[in-house]
Amino acid sequence: MPTPTTLSTTDTVAVLLATGFEEVEALAVVDTLYRAGIQSDLISIENERHVASSHGIKVVADLMLDDADLASYAVVFLPGGMPGTLRLKENAQVRAEVLRRAEASLKLAAICAAPSILAELGVLEGRRATANPGFMDALSAGGAQAQSECVVVDGNIVTSRGAGTALELGLELVHQLLGEEAAQQVRESIVWQH
């Protein structure tokens, strides 16, 4: 993703892409962050930089996972989609980073099916979280307090329901990284009416 012309912060967001990711969930969040002046790097967990979405749209990642220092990012974001979520869950580096961030109380974000990864790793035990309606049982099975709000924040973890809530997730991340005034400016720029 191109770096915003004017950066509002040195904080950056890692967006992990696996074959079968949901493009709206990934790119609406990235677009929202870009508008706020927050750099987001699209990081392929695959063997190439071109990653096909769940609808066959190919996106060129900025970095390969092996070339990215995930510890340097303020937020690591897991988009949903199938089979993208399954591919993220199968990746040992992704699982290790999720667990490391949870242990260190560093920011994690996940949307749609991807919060199920956090639940299965035990990261959501006793915490409030949300996911796509089809994955709410997985949250509960992982010990989460499953919620139906569009975006749920519990400490360092932000979860969201799906493609229709992706802009709201992006706005929450802007709020967390830059404050409410910056989030409001983005809301106005995209004519957010909710």
BATIKOL-493363 format. One record per residue (C-alpha): x, y, z; residue in one letter. Coordinates in steps of 0.5 Angstrom, whole numbers, padded with zeros to 4 digits, always signed. Each point is the difference from the previous one (the first is absolute). Layout:
BEGIN
XYZA ...
//
This chain:
BEGIN
+0000+0000+0000M +0003+0007-0002P +0002+0004+0006T -0004+0006+0002P +0003+0006-0003T -0001+0003+0007T +0001-0005+0006L -0003+0002+0007S +0003-0005+0004T +0006-0005+0000T -0004-0005+0002D -0001-0005-0006T -0005-0006-0001V +0001-0007-0003A -0005-0003-0004V +0001-0007-0001L -0003-0003-0007L -0001-0007-0001A -0003-0003-0006T -0007+0000+0000G +0000+0007+0005F -0007+0004-0001E +0002+0006-0004E -0005+0005+0003V +0002-0002+0007E +0008+0001-0001A +0000+0006-0005L -0006+0004+0003A +0004+0000+0007V +0006+0002-0004V -0003+0006-0004D -0003+0002+0007T +0007+0000+0003L +0003+0003-0006Y -0005+0006+0000R +0002+0002+0007A +0008+0000-0002G +0001-0007+0003I +0005-0005-0004Q -0003-0007-0001S +0005-0005-0003D -0004-0006-0003L +0004-0006+0001I +0000-0007-0004S +0000-0006+0004I +0000-0004-0006E +0006-0002-0005N -0001+0006-0004E -0002+0008+0001R -0006-0001-0005H -0006-0003+0005V -0006-0002-0003A -0006+0002+0004S -0007-0004+0002S -0003+0003-0007H +0006-0001-0004G +0003+0007+0000I +0008+0000+0000K +0003+0005+0005V +0007+0002+0000V +0003+0000+0007A +0005+0004+0002D +0005-0005+0004L +0000-0007+0001M -0001-0003+0007L +0008-0002+0000D +0002+0007-0001D -0005+0003+0005A +0002+0002+0007D -0007-0001+0003L +0003+0002+0007A +0001+0007-0003S -0008+0001-0002Y -0004+0004+0005A -0006-0005-0002V +0000-0006-0004V -0007-0001-0003F -0003-0007-0003L -0005+0001-0005P -0005-0006-0001G -0003-0003-0006G +0001-0007-0002M +0004-0004-0001P +0004+0006+0002G -0001-0001+0008T +0002-0007-0001L +0006+0001-0003R +0002+0006+0005L -0002-0005+0006K +0005-0006-0003E +0006+0005-0001N +0005-0001+0006A +0002+0007+0000Q -0007+0003+0000V -0002-0004+0006R +0007+0002+0004A -0001+0007-0001E -0007+0000+0002V +0002-0004+0006L +0006+0005+0001R -0004+0006+0000R -0006-0003+0004A +0006-0001+0006E +0003+0007-0001A -0007+0003-0001S +0001+0003-0007L -0005+0002-0004K -0003-0005-0005L -0006+0001-0004A -0005-0006-0004A -0006+0000-0004I -0005-0005-0002C +0002-0007+0001A +0007+0002+0002A -0002+0001+0007P -0001-0007+0001S +0008-0001-0001I +0001+0004+0006L -0005-0004+0004A +0003-0006-0002E +0007+0002+0002L -0004+0002+0007G +0002+0007-0001V -0008+0002+0001L -0001-0004+0007E -0004+0004+0004G +0000+0006-0005R -0006+0004-0004R +0001-0001-0007A -0004-0001-0006T +0000-0004-0007A -0004-0001-0006N -0007-0004+0002P +0003-0006-0002G +0006+0000+0004F -0003+0002+0007M +0000-0007+0002D +0007+0000-0001A +0001+0006+0005L -0004-0003+0005S +0004-0007+0000A +0006+0004+0001G -0003+0003+0006G -0001+0007-0003A -0007+0004+0002Q -0003+0000-0007A -0003+0007-0002Q -0004+0002-0005S +0003+0007-0001E +0003+0002-0007C +0007+0002+0004V +0002-0003+0006V +0006+0003+0004V +0002-0004+0006D +0007+0003+0002G +0005-0001-0005N -0004-0004-0005I -0005+0002-0005V -0005-0004-0003T -0006+0001-0005S -0005-0004-0004R +0001+0000-0007G +0001+0004-0007A -0006+0005+0002G +0003+0002+0006T +0007+0001-0003A +0000+0008+0000L -0002+0000+0007E +0006-0005+0002L +0004+0005-0004G -0002+0006+0004L +0001-0003+0006E +0007-0001-0001L +0001+0007-0002V -0004+0002+0006H +0005-0005+0004Q +0007+0003-0003L -0002+0007-0002L -0006+0002+0005G -0007+0002-0001E +0001+0006-0004E +0004-0004-0006A -0006-0005+0000A -0005+0005-0001Q +0004+0004-0005Q +0000-0007-0004V -0007-0001+0001R -0002+0007-0003E +0005-0002-0006S -0004-0006-0001I -0007+0002+0001V -0001-0005+0006W -0007+0001+0002Q -0001-0005+0005H 
//
